[in-house]
């Protein structure tokens, strides 16, 4: 096992203002991990911090746009100045836009790519030099079940999440000599406000509305999701496939790729 425990570690969590990022912050605090929490929404960060008051851990808040390289460099410097080290990096921040490729603008693509992909690259670039100084450390990058298949109305999201998966696999090999583990996280639907809080949250889009409702009705519990992510970090898992829907898509794409993509338009017609 890579980590017997993570007590007294310092964890960086992006996207910590809500959803899986917030749930991770709480689960980590329960395990006596000090936290450097980042989000573009400073008010949301304050809300997360309020939920951590009962835990005896050091918490620093950082209002950061993960798609800004200079800001991420300053963020890393601030974390080291505040906490002295970084052992765990959770690149969780992400957004989506529910539009066809034709309807999505170049601006939509730039926003999605900036947060979902460049945000992960910048996080790794900024913190890996500091993580190499530790006897062991770990990076967890948020991919998705969307990395396994090209889903309709989600071309930008799928493309960025597939890129995160490939990046994580390369880093898993490259960083092993430095005792830095890497996990690519592939959740299916989780009970969060992810779609509503994303770049296209006000769209009058039937697919987006149905997806948001499905997430709330059949999605995984966000606290259980966070706990499973931490377990994967401790075990140094390369891929973490979370949820029956993610497992099903992974299996179907691997063993029946043509039939899977033939069926997608039919499923989309009922949404």
C-alpha positions as CSV (number, residue, x, y, z in Angstrom):
1,X,0.0,0.0,0.0
2,X,1.4,3.4,-1.0
3,X,0.1,5.4,1.9
4,X,-0.6,3.7,5.2
5,X,-2.3,6.9,6.4
6,X,-2.4,10.5,5.3
7,X,-2.5,12.1,8.7
8,X,-0.5,15.4,9.0
9,X,-0.2,15.6,5.2
10,X,-1.0,18.8,3.3
11,X,-3.5,18.5,0.5
12,X,-4.3,21.0,-2.2
13,X,-7.8,20.8,-3.5
14,X,-9.1,22.8,-6.5
15,X,-12.8,23.2,-7.1
16,X,-13.2,23.1,-3.3
17,X,-16.1,25.5,-3.2
18,X,-18.8,22.9,-4.0
19,X,-19.5,19.3,-5.1
20,X,-16.8,16.7,-5.0
21,X,-14.1,19.2,-4.1
22,X,-16.0,20.3,-1.0
23,X,-16.7,16.8,0.0
24,X,-13.1,15.8,-0.4
25,X,-12.1,18.7,1.9
26,X,-14.4,17.5,4.6
27,X,-13.3,13.8,4.3
28,X,-9.6,14.9,4.3
29,X,-10.1,17.0,7.4
30,X,-11.7,14.1,9.2
31,X,-8.4,12.2,8.6
32,X,-6.3,15.1,10.1
33,X,-5.0,16.5,6.8
34,X,-4.2,20.2,6.5
35,X,-5.8,21.9,3.5
36,X,-5.1,24.4,0.9
37,X,-8.4,25.0,-0.8
38,X,-8.8,26.7,-4.2
39,X,-11.9,27.9,-6.1
40,X,-12.8,30.8,-8.5
41,X,-15.7,31.6,-6.1
42,X,-14.4,33.0,-2.9
43,X,-17.8,33.0,-1.2
44,X,-18.2,29.3,-1.9
45,X,-14.7,28.7,-0.4
46,X,-15.9,30.5,2.8
47,X,-18.9,28.2,2.8
48,X,-16.6,25.2,2.7
49,X,-14.3,26.5,5.4
50,X,-17.4,27.0,7.7
51,X,-18.0,23.2,7.4
52,X,-14.5,22.5,8.6
53,X,-14.5,24.4,11.8
54,X,-15.0,21.3,14.0
55,X,-11.8,19.7,12.7
56,X,-8.4,20.5,14.2
57,X,-6.6,21.2,10.9
58,X,-5.0,24.2,9.2
59,X,-7.0,25.5,6.3
60,X,-6.0,28.2,3.8
61,X,-8.3,29.6,1.2
62,X,-7.1,30.7,-2.3
63,X,-9.3,32.4,-4.8
64,X,-7.8,31.1,-8.0
65,X,-8.8,30.6,-11.7
66,X,-7.1,27.3,-12.5
67,X,-6.9,28.2,-16.2
68,X,-4.5,31.1,-15.4
69,X,-0.9,29.9,-15.4
70,X,0.5,32.9,-13.6
71,X,-2.2,32.7,-10.9
72,X,-1.5,29.0,-10.4
73,X,2.2,29.7,-9.9
74,X,1.4,32.3,-7.3
75,X,-1.0,29.8,-5.7
76,X,1.7,27.2,-5.4
77,X,4.1,29.8,-3.8
78,X,1.4,30.8,-1.4
79,X,0.7,27.3,-0.3
80,X,4.3,26.6,0.4
81,X,4.6,29.8,2.3
82,X,1.5,28.9,4.4
83,X,2.0,25.2,4.9
84,X,5.6,24.4,4.1
85,X,4.9,21.4,2.0
86,X,2.5,19.6,-0.3
87,X,1.9,15.9,-0.2
88,X,-1.5,15.5,-2.0
89,X,-2.8,17.3,-5.0
90,X,-6.5,16.9,-6.0
91,X,-7.1,18.6,-9.4
92,X,-10.9,18.6,-9.1
93,X,-12.1,21.9,-10.7
94,X,-14.2,21.4,-13.8
95,X,-17.0,22.8,-15.9
96,X,-19.2,21.6,-18.8
97,X,-21.4,22.9,-21.5
98,X,-24.3,20.9,-22.9
99,X,-24.3,21.7,-26.6
100,X,-23.6,20.0,-29.9
101,X,-20.2,20.6,-31.5
102,X,-21.8,22.9,-34.0
103,X,-23.7,25.0,-31.4
104,X,-20.7,25.2,-29.0
105,X,-18.7,28.4,-29.7
106,X,-15.0,28.6,-29.8
107,X,-15.3,30.6,-26.6
108,X,-17.1,27.6,-25.0
109,X,-14.3,25.3,-26.1
110,X,-11.7,27.7,-24.7
111,X,-13.4,27.9,-21.3
112,X,-13.9,24.1,-21.0
113,X,-10.4,23.3,-22.1
114,X,-8.9,26.0,-19.9
115,X,-10.5,24.7,-16.7
116,X,-10.7,20.9,-17.4
117,X,-7.4,20.3,-19.1
118,X,-5.1,23.3,-18.7
119,X,-6.1,23.6,-15.1
120,X,-4.9,20.0,-14.5
121,X,-1.7,20.7,-16.4
122,X,-1.0,23.9,-14.5
123,X,-1.8,22.2,-11.2
124,X,0.7,19.5,-11.9
125,X,3.3,21.8,-13.3
126,X,3.1,24.2,-10.3
127,X,3.1,21.5,-7.5
128,X,5.2,18.6,-8.8
129,X,8.5,20.3,-8.0
130,X,7.4,20.7,-4.4
131,X,6.0,17.2,-4.2
132,X,9.3,15.7,-5.3
133,X,10.7,17.0,-2.0
134,X,8.5,14.7,0.0
135,X,9.2,11.0,0.7
136,X,5.9,10.1,-0.9
137,X,3.1,12.1,-2.5
138,X,0.1,11.7,-4.8
139,X,-1.8,13.4,-7.5
140,X,-5.5,12.7,-8.2
141,X,-6.8,14.2,-11.5
142,X,-10.6,14.5,-12.1
143,X,-11.5,12.8,-15.4
144,X,-14.9,11.3,-15.9
145,X,-16.9,8.4,-17.5
146,X,-17.0,10.8,-20.4
147,X,-13.3,9.9,-21.0
148,X,-14.4,6.5,-22.2
149,X,-16.8,7.5,-25.0
150,X,-17.8,10.4,-27.1
151,X,-21.2,11.4,-25.7
152,X,-23.7,13.5,-27.7
153,X,-23.9,17.2,-26.7
154,X,-20.7,16.8,-24.7
155,X,-17.9,16.9,-27.2
156,X,-15.8,19.5,-25.4
157,X,-16.2,17.8,-22.0
158,X,-15.4,14.3,-23.4
159,X,-12.3,15.6,-25.2
160,X,-10.9,17.3,-22.1
161,X,-11.6,14.3,-19.8
162,X,-10.0,11.9,-22.3
163,X,-7.0,14.1,-22.3
164,X,-6.8,14.1,-18.5
165,X,-6.9,10.4,-18.5
166,X,-4.0,10.1,-21.0
167,X,-2.0,12.8,-19.1
168,X,-2.5,10.9,-15.9
169,X,-1.3,7.6,-17.3
170,X,1.9,9.2,-18.6
171,X,2.5,10.9,-15.3
172,X,1.9,7.6,-13.4
173,X,5.0,6.2,-15.2
174,X,7.1,9.3,-15.2
175,X,6.7,10.1,-11.6
176,X,7.0,6.7,-10.1
177,X,10.8,7.1,-9.5
178,X,10.0,10.0,-7.3
179,X,7.4,8.1,-5.2
180,X,4.6,10.3,-6.6
181,X,1.5,8.3,-7.3
182,X,-1.1,9.4,-9.9
183,X,-4.8,8.5,-10.0
184,X,-7.2,9.3,-12.9
185,X,-10.7,9.6,-11.4
186,X,-13.7,8.5,-13.6
187,X,-17.0,9.1,-11.8
188,X,-20.4,8.6,-13.4
189,X,-23.3,10.7,-12.2
190,X,-22.8,12.2,-8.7
191,X,-25.4,14.1,-6.7
192,X,-24.0,17.6,-7.1
193,X,-25.0,20.8,-8.8
194,X,-22.3,20.4,-11.3
195,X,-24.3,21.1,-14.4
196,X,-26.2,24.1,-12.9
197,X,-22.9,25.6,-11.7
198,X,-21.1,25.2,-15.0
199,X,-20.4,27.5,-17.9
200,X,-23.7,26.8,-19.5
201,X,-25.9,26.7,-16.4
202,X,-28.7,28.9,-17.8
203,X,-29.1,27.2,-21.1
204,X,-32.6,26.3,-22.2
205,X,-31.5,22.8,-23.1
206,X,-33.6,19.7,-22.6
207,X,-30.6,17.4,-22.4
208,X,-29.0,19.6,-19.7
209,X,-32.2,19.7,-17.7
210,X,-32.6,15.9,-17.9
211,X,-29.0,15.3,-17.0
212,X,-29.2,17.5,-14.0
213,X,-32.4,15.7,-12.8
214,X,-30.8,12.3,-13.3
215,X,-27.7,13.4,-11.3
216,X,-29.9,14.3,-8.3
217,X,-32.1,11.2,-8.6
218,X,-29.7,8.3,-9.4
219,X,-26.2,9.8,-8.9
220,X,-23.8,8.5,-6.3
221,X,-23.7,10.1,-2.9
222,X,-21.0,12.8,-3.0
223,X,-19.5,11.9,0.4
224,X,-19.1,8.3,-0.6
225,X,-17.5,9.4,-3.8
226,X,-15.0,11.5,-1.9
227,X,-14.2,8.7,0.5
228,X,-13.6,6.3,-2.4
229,X,-11.3,8.8,-4.1
230,X,-9.2,9.0,-0.9
231,X,-9.1,5.2,-0.7
232,X,-7.8,5.1,-4.3
233,X,-5.1,7.6,-3.4
234,X,-3.9,5.5,-0.5
235,X,-3.8,2.4,-2.7
236,X,-2.1,4.2,-5.6
237,X,-4.8,3.1,-8.1
238,X,-4.1,4.3,-11.6
239,X,-7.8,4.4,-12.6
240,X,-10.8,4.8,-10.3
241,X,-14.0,4.0,-12.1
242,X,-16.9,5.1,-9.9
243,X,-20.5,4.2,-10.2
244,X,-22.5,1.6,-12.2
245,X,-23.0,4.0,-15.1
246,X,-19.3,4.7,-15.4
247,X,-18.5,0.9,-15.2
248,X,-21.2,0.1,-17.8
249,X,-19.9,2.7,-20.3
250,X,-16.3,1.6,-19.8
251,X,-17.3,-2.0,-20.4
252,X,-19.6,-1.3,-23.4
253,X,-17.0,0.9,-25.1
254,X,-14.3,-1.7,-24.6
255,X,-16.2,-4.8,-25.7
256,X,-18.8,-3.4,-28.1
257,X,-17.7,0.0,-29.3
258,X,-19.7,0.1,-32.5
259,X,-23.0,-1.1,-30.9
260,X,-22.5,1.4,-28.1
261,X,-22.2,4.4,-30.3
262,X,-25.1,3.1,-32.5
263,X,-27.3,3.1,-29.4
264,X,-26.4,6.6,-28.2
265,X,-28.6,8.5,-30.6
266,X,-31.6,6.4,-29.6
267,X,-30.9,7.1,-25.9
268,X,-30.6,10.8,-26.6
269,X,-34.0,10.9,-28.2
270,X,-35.6,10.0,-24.9
271,X,-34.0,12.8,-23.0
